[in-house]
Amino acid sequence: MRYAIRSICLCLAMLLAFPPRPAAAGALNATYPPRAEVLRGPVISADAAVLIDARSGRLLWSRNADQARAPASTTKMMTALVALERGQLNEVIVVPRAAAATPGSSAGLRAGDRYTLAALLRGLLLRSGNDAAAAIATHLAGSEEGFAALMNARARALGLRSTHFVNPHGLTAPFHYSSALDLALIARAGLAVPAFAQLVATADAEMRGWDSMQREIRRELHNTNRLLVAYDWVDGVKTGTTNAAGNCLVASGNRGGFRLIAVVLHSDDRWGDAVRLLRWGYAHFSQVPVAPPGGQALLPVADARDPGAHVPAAPRTVLSMPVALEELPRLSWRVVAPVTLVAPVRRGEMVGRLQLQVAGITLASVPLAATASVPRAAPWVLLLRRLGLMRTSRQ
């Protein structure tokens, strides 16, 4: 009986720490393009994994994408993102005694040492220093708990549904969890910040500071992400390892501006798994521009000076979408515009939207702007047309 009660209590604790979440598809479709439909994915060992397109956020492949798991030091991606948004790179941080004593991976900080935020971010993202995470958090929010609240607020702003933080470093703790999909989206947000992208792409760097006696400190840092040295097209992002999380890796690849983000959690071969995911993505997806065939769409315009006039329109923004090889035969473009535009139409005016679709499902939508002006006919011409005394279209 005592064993049964203990088992029930343990199950309840796990449910509280890792509550069930909605399916990843529902979470993703609210903000991001529909996930890709592919016949076969890569063969990897990770218990949970995703591959997304960094530009659009489209989910290209997944395994247990929304499953809440211990994230280990991949937590530090959010720590860095919040720090960059709330701090100044040149502000000086004095290392608290408690931060210097943080267990686990260390950047070698000592109580009373002084570093800039920029230097501590190197210790955080390259060396994966738990002490650097604690020092940054305490400086910016007064405590690790206060900083975790800022991290959770940022997670909500990103629309993450399977993430909750209680510390800035990722040491295993109740109610500290994330998912493969959420970690990919955190990496995506971070890579959009130039300082973050530069840090996670750096293989080696120096961390400089001053001790309590004003003597200069210099430490050589080597990034824990081995892929940065092994592959010139890999440019991030973060490793993570604890007993609970296993071996984890968030990796980003960039080939000619086509950036993919792979996440592997509790992997038997995180380096190989991540590379296989990225290579599979580049082999099975191509970037398709969200633009009408020929570059322009022609939309009819009523009451124009020239009967039967059409206005040429092109996308106002340049956008590409990753499309799987299996999806290419079902690809189509659809113009969404008023039933009839009415002159005058001015160059640059938004006249509709262009949708890129696969089997009728919209992957992306961009605004269409007129690339020429269409003047309105004179009032007396319009009157004669309405009376049927003048043709209203080209013969």
C-alpha positions as CSV (number, residue, x, y, z in Angstrom):
1,M,0.0,0.0,0.0
2,R,2.8,2.4,0.9
3,Y,4.5,1.7,-2.4
4,A,1.3,2.3,-4.3
5,I,0.8,5.7,-2.6
6,R,4.4,6.6,-3.2
7,S,3.9,5.8,-6.9
8,I,0.8,7.8,-7.2
9,C,2.5,10.8,-5.6
10,L,5.4,10.5,-8.0
11,C,3.1,10.5,-11.0
12,L,1.2,13.5,-9.8
13,A,4.5,15.4,-9.3
14,M,5.6,14.6,-12.8
15,L,2.3,15.8,-14.2
16,L,2.7,19.1,-12.3
17,A,6.3,19.6,-13.4
18,F,5.6,18.6,-17.0
19,P,2.0,19.3,-17.7
20,P,0.4,17.9,-20.9
21,R,0.4,20.4,-23.7
22,P,-1.6,20.9,-26.9
23,A,-0.3,19.2,-30.1
24,A,2.5,21.0,-31.8
25,A,0.5,21.5,-35.0
26,G,-2.1,23.6,-33.2
27,A,0.5,25.6,-31.5
28,L,2.4,26.3,-34.7
29,N,-0.4,27.0,-37.0
30,A,-1.7,29.9,-34.9
31,T,1.4,32.0,-35.8
32,Y,3.6,30.1,-38.2
33,P,3.1,28.5,-41.6
34,P,1.6,25.0,-41.8
35,R,4.1,22.2,-41.2
36,A,5.6,20.4,-44.1
37,E,4.1,17.1,-45.3
38,V,7.0,14.8,-46.2
39,L,7.0,11.1,-46.9
40,R,10.2,10.1,-45.0
41,G,12.3,11.9,-42.5
42,P,15.9,11.5,-41.4
43,V,17.0,8.6,-39.2
44,I,18.2,10.0,-35.8
45,S,18.5,8.7,-32.2
46,A,17.1,11.7,-30.3
47,D,14.0,11.2,-28.2
48,A,12.6,14.6,-29.3
49,A,13.7,16.7,-32.3
50,V,12.6,19.3,-34.8
51,L,13.8,21.0,-37.9
52,I,12.5,24.5,-38.7
53,D,13.1,27.2,-41.3
54,A,14.7,30.2,-39.5
55,R,13.1,32.9,-41.7
56,S,9.5,31.8,-41.7
57,G,9.4,29.5,-38.6
58,R,7.9,26.7,-40.7
59,L,8.2,23.3,-39.1
60,L,9.8,21.0,-41.6
61,W,10.1,17.8,-39.5
62,S,9.5,16.8,-36.0
63,R,9.5,14.0,-33.3
64,N,7.7,14.7,-30.0
65,A,8.0,18.4,-30.9
66,D,5.8,19.7,-28.1
67,Q,6.8,17.3,-25.4
68,A,7.9,19.1,-22.2
69,R,11.5,18.0,-21.3
70,A,14.4,19.2,-19.2
71,P,16.3,21.6,-21.5
72,A,19.7,21.7,-19.6
73,S,21.9,24.6,-20.8
74,T,19.9,25.3,-23.9
75,T,18.1,27.4,-21.4
76,K,20.9,29.9,-21.8
77,M,19.6,30.9,-25.2
78,M,16.7,32.6,-23.5
79,T,19.0,34.0,-20.8
80,A,21.1,35.7,-23.5
81,L,18.1,36.9,-25.4
82,V,16.5,38.6,-22.3
83,A,19.9,40.0,-21.3
84,L,20.5,41.6,-24.7
85,E,17.1,43.1,-24.7
86,R,17.3,44.5,-21.2
87,G,21.0,45.3,-20.6
88,Q,23.8,47.3,-22.2
89,L,26.8,45.4,-23.5
90,N,29.2,47.8,-21.9
91,E,27.7,47.9,-18.4
92,V,29.9,46.4,-15.7
93,I,28.7,43.5,-13.6
94,V,30.3,42.6,-10.2
95,V,30.1,38.9,-9.7
96,P,28.1,38.0,-6.5
97,R,29.4,35.4,-4.2
98,A,26.4,33.2,-4.7
99,A,26.8,33.4,-8.5
100,A,30.5,32.4,-8.3
101,A,29.5,29.3,-6.3
102,T,26.9,28.1,-8.8
103,P,27.5,24.4,-9.4
104,G,28.0,22.7,-12.8
105,S,29.8,24.1,-15.9
106,S,31.7,27.2,-15.1
107,A,33.3,30.2,-16.8
108,G,35.7,30.5,-13.9
109,L,34.2,33.6,-12.2
110,R,35.2,34.6,-8.7
111,A,33.3,36.7,-6.2
112,G,34.1,40.4,-6.6
113,D,35.4,40.0,-10.2
114,R,34.1,42.6,-12.6
115,Y,33.1,42.0,-16.2
116,T,31.1,43.7,-18.9
117,L,27.8,42.2,-19.9
118,A,29.4,41.5,-23.3
119,A,32.2,39.4,-21.6
120,L,29.8,37.5,-19.4
121,L,27.7,36.6,-22.5
122,R,30.7,35.0,-24.0
123,G,31.2,33.0,-20.8
124,L,27.5,32.1,-21.0
125,L,27.1,31.1,-24.6
126,L,30.6,29.8,-25.5
127,R,31.8,28.2,-22.2
128,S,28.2,27.5,-21.0
129,G,29.0,29.0,-17.6
130,N,26.3,28.5,-15.0
131,D,28.1,31.2,-12.9
132,A,27.9,33.7,-15.8
133,A,24.1,33.0,-16.1
134,A,23.6,33.6,-12.4
135,A,25.7,36.8,-12.4
136,I,23.8,38.2,-15.4
137,A,20.4,37.3,-13.9
138,T,21.2,38.8,-10.4
139,H,22.5,42.0,-11.9
140,L,19.6,42.6,-14.3
141,A,16.7,41.4,-12.1
142,G,18.0,41.3,-8.5
143,S,17.7,37.6,-8.3
144,E,17.6,34.4,-10.4
145,E,13.9,34.1,-9.6
146,G,13.2,37.6,-10.8
147,F,15.1,37.0,-14.0
148,A,13.3,33.7,-14.6
149,A,10.0,35.7,-14.5
150,L,11.4,37.9,-17.3
151,M,12.3,34.8,-19.2
152,N,8.8,33.4,-18.8
153,A,7.3,36.7,-20.0
154,R,9.5,36.6,-23.1
155,A,8.4,33.0,-23.7
156,R,4.8,34.0,-23.6
157,A,5.5,36.9,-26.0
158,L,7.0,34.3,-28.4
159,G,3.8,32.2,-28.1
160,L,5.6,29.3,-26.5
161,R,3.3,26.7,-25.0
162,S,5.6,24.1,-23.6
163,T,8.1,26.2,-21.7
164,H,8.6,27.4,-18.1
165,F,11.8,28.5,-16.5
166,V,12.8,28.7,-12.8
167,N,16.5,29.5,-13.3
168,P,18.8,31.1,-15.9
169,H,21.3,28.3,-16.3
170,G,19.2,25.1,-16.9
171,L,20.3,23.0,-13.9
172,T,17.5,20.4,-13.3
173,A,14.7,21.7,-11.2
174,P,10.9,21.1,-10.8
175,F,8.8,23.2,-13.2
176,H,11.8,24.0,-15.4
177,Y,11.1,22.6,-18.8
178,S,10.8,23.3,-22.5
179,S,10.2,21.4,-25.8
180,A,12.2,20.9,-29.0
181,L,9.8,23.2,-30.9
182,D,9.9,25.9,-28.3
183,L,13.7,25.8,-28.1
184,A,13.9,26.1,-31.9
185,L,11.7,29.2,-31.8
186,I,13.8,30.7,-29.0
187,A,16.9,30.1,-31.2
188,R,15.1,31.7,-34.1
189,A,14.3,34.8,-32.1
190,G,17.9,35.0,-30.8
191,L,19.4,34.6,-34.3
192,A,17.4,37.7,-35.4
193,V,19.5,39.7,-32.9
194,P,22.9,40.5,-34.5
195,A,24.9,40.3,-31.2
196,F,23.3,36.9,-30.3
197,A,24.0,35.5,-33.8
198,Q,27.6,36.7,-33.6
199,L,28.2,35.1,-30.2
200,V,26.7,31.7,-31.0
201,A,28.8,31.5,-34.2
202,T,32.1,32.2,-32.4
203,A,34.2,29.2,-31.9
204,D,36.9,30.8,-29.7
205,A,37.1,34.1,-27.8
206,E,38.7,35.8,-24.9
207,M,36.8,36.9,-21.7
208,R,38.4,40.0,-20.1
209,G,37.7,41.5,-16.7
210,W,39.2,42.8,-13.5
211,D,39.5,41.2,-10.1
212,S,38.8,43.0,-6.8
213,M,42.5,44.3,-6.8
214,Q,42.0,46.0,-10.2
215,R,44.2,43.4,-11.9
216,E,43.2,42.4,-15.4
217,I,41.7,38.9,-16.0
218,R,42.0,37.1,-19.3
219,R,40.4,33.8,-20.0
220,E,40.4,31.8,-23.3
221,L,37.0,30.4,-24.1
222,H,36.2,27.6,-26.5
223,N,32.7,27.0,-27.7
224,T,31.1,23.7,-26.5
225,N,29.5,23.4,-29.9
226,R,31.9,21.2,-31.9
227,L,30.0,21.7,-35.1
228,L,31.3,25.3,-35.5
229,V,34.8,23.9,-36.1
230,A,33.8,20.8,-38.1
231,Y,31.5,22.5,-40.6
232,D,31.9,26.0,-42.1
233,W,28.1,26.3,-42.8
234,V,27.1,25.7,-39.2
235,D,26.7,29.0,-37.3
236,G,25.2,28.1,-33.9
237,V,23.7,27.7,-31.4
238,K,23.9,26.0,-28.0
239,T,24.7,22.7,-26.3
240,G,23.1,21.3,-23.1
241,T,23.8,18.3,-20.9
242,T,22.4,17.0,-17.6
243,N,21.5,13.6,-16.4
244,A,17.8,14.4,-16.7
245,A,18.1,16.1,-20.2
246,G,20.7,13.8,-21.7
247,N,22.8,15.2,-24.5
248,C,21.1,18.1,-26.2
249,L,21.9,20.4,-29.1
250,V,20.4,23.3,-30.9
251,A,22.2,23.8,-34.2
252,S,21.8,26.2,-37.0
253,G,23.0,25.9,-40.6
254,N,23.2,28.6,-43.2
255,R,23.7,27.9,-46.9
256,G,23.4,30.9,-49.1
257,G,21.1,32.7,-46.8
258,F,18.9,29.6,-46.3
259,R,19.1,29.1,-42.6
260,L,17.7,26.0,-40.8
261,I,17.5,25.3,-37.1
262,A,17.7,21.7,-35.8
263,V,17.0,20.7,-32.2
264,V,17.9,17.3,-30.8
265,L,17.0,16.4,-27.1
266,H,18.2,13.3,-25.2
267,S,20.3,12.1,-28.1
268,D,22.8,9.2,-28.3
269,D,24.7,11.1,-30.9
270,R,23.8,14.8,-30.8
271,W,26.5,15.9,-33.3
272,G,25.6,13.3,-35.9
273,D,21.8,13.8,-35.3
274,A,22.0,17.5,-35.8
275,V,24.1,17.3,-38.9
276,R,21.8,14.6,-40.4
277,L,18.8,16.8,-39.7
278,L,20.3,19.9,-41.3
279,R,21.6,18.0,-44.4
280,W,18.3,16.2,-44.8
281,G,16.6,19.6,-44.8
282,Y,18.8,21.1,-47.4
283,A,18.4,18.0,-49.6
284,H,14.6,17.8,-49.3
285,F,13.6,21.5,-49.3
286,S,14.1,24.4,-51.7
287,Q,13.4,28.1,-51.2
288,V,10.4,29.2,-53.4
289,P,9.9,32.9,-53.7
290,V,6.5,34.2,-52.8
291,A,6.0,36.1,-56.1
292,P,3.7,35.6,-59.1
293,P,4.9,33.8,-62.1
294,G,6.7,36.3,-64.3
295,G,7.2,38.6,-61.3
296,Q,3.9,40.6,-61.7
297,A,0.2,40.0,-61.4
298,L,-2.4,41.9,-63.5
299,L,-5.6,43.1,-61.8
300,P,-8.6,44.5,-63.6
301,V,-9.4,48.2,-62.9
302,A,-12.9,49.7,-63.3
303,D,-13.6,53.3,-64.4
304,A,-10.1,53.7,-65.8
305,R,-9.3,56.1,-68.6
306,D,-8.3,53.2,-70.8
307,P,-11.3,50.7,-71.1
308,G,-10.5,47.3,-69.8
309,A,-7.3,48.5,-68.1
310,H,-5.3,46.2,-65.8
311,V,-2.8,47.4,-63.2
312,P,0.4,45.4,-62.8
313,A,1.2,44.5,-59.2
314,A,4.3,43.0,-57.5
315,P,5.0,41.9,-53.9
316,R,5.8,44.7,-51.6
317,T,8.2,42.5,-49.6
318,V,10.7,39.9,-50.7
319,L,9.9,36.6,-49.1
320,S,10.8,32.9,-49.7
321,M,9.3,29.8,-48.3
322,P,10.8,26.4,-47.9
323,V,8.9,23.8,-49.9
324,A,9.4,20.0,-49.8
325,L,10.1,18.2,-53.0
326,E,6.8,16.2,-52.5
327,E,4.9,19.5,-52.3
328,L,6.2,21.1,-55.5
329,P,3.7,19.5,-57.8
330,R,0.8,20.8,-55.7
331,L,2.2,24.4,-55.5
332,S,0.1,27.3,-56.7
333,W,-0.3,31.1,-56.3
334,R,-3.5,32.9,-55.6
335,V,-4.2,36.6,-55.8
336,V,-6.7,37.9,-53.2
337,A,-8.0,41.3,-54.1
338,P,-11.3,43.3,-54.3
339,V,-13.7,41.9,-56.9
340,T,-12.8,45.0,-59.0
341,L,-10.4,47.8,-58.3
342,V,-11.7,51.2,-59.0
343,A,-9.5,54.0,-60.6
344,P,-7.6,56.0,-59.9
345,V,-4.9,53.6,-58.7
346,R,-1.6,55.1,-57.7
347,R,1.8,53.5,-58.0
348,G,2.8,51.9,-54.7
349,E,-0.8,51.6,-53.5
350,M,-1.6,48.2,-51.9
351,V,-4.1,46.5,-54.2
352,G,-4.3,43.0,-52.8
353,R,-2.3,40.0,-51.4
354,L,-0.5,37.1,-53.0
355,Q,-0.8,33.7,-51.4
356,L,1.6,30.8,-51.9
357,Q,-0.4,27.6,-51.5
358,V,0.2,23.8,-51.4
359,A,-2.9,21.8,-52.2
360,G,-5.1,24.8,-51.3
361,I,-3.5,25.4,-48.0
362,T,-1.8,28.8,-47.6
363,L,1.9,28.7,-46.7
364,A,2.6,32.4,-47.0
365,S,0.9,35.7,-47.9
366,V,2.5,38.9,-49.0
367,P,1.0,42.3,-49.9
368,L,0.8,43.3,-53.6
369,A,1.5,46.9,-54.6
370,A,0.7,48.6,-57.9
371,T,3.8,49.1,-60.0
372,A,2.1,51.7,-62.3
373,S,-0.6,54.2,-61.9
374,V,-4.0,53.9,-63.6
375,P,-5.8,57.3,-64.1
376,R,-9.6,57.6,-63.8
377,A,-11.7,58.4,-66.8
378,A,-13.4,61.8,-67.0
379,P,-16.8,62.1,-65.5
380,W,-18.6,62.6,-68.8
381,V,-16.8,59.5,-70.2
382,L,-18.1,57.5,-67.2
383,L,-21.6,58.8,-67.8
384,L,-21.6,57.8,-71.4
385,R,-20.3,54.3,-70.5
386,R,-23.1,53.9,-68.0
387,L,-25.6,54.9,-70.6
388,G,-24.2,52.4,-73.0
389,L,-23.1,55.1,-75.5
390,M,-19.4,54.3,-75.2
391,R,-17.6,51.0,-75.0
392,T,-16.4,49.9,-71.5
393,S,-13.7,47.4,-72.6
394,R,-11.3,46.7,-75.4
395,Q,-12.9,45.0,-78.4
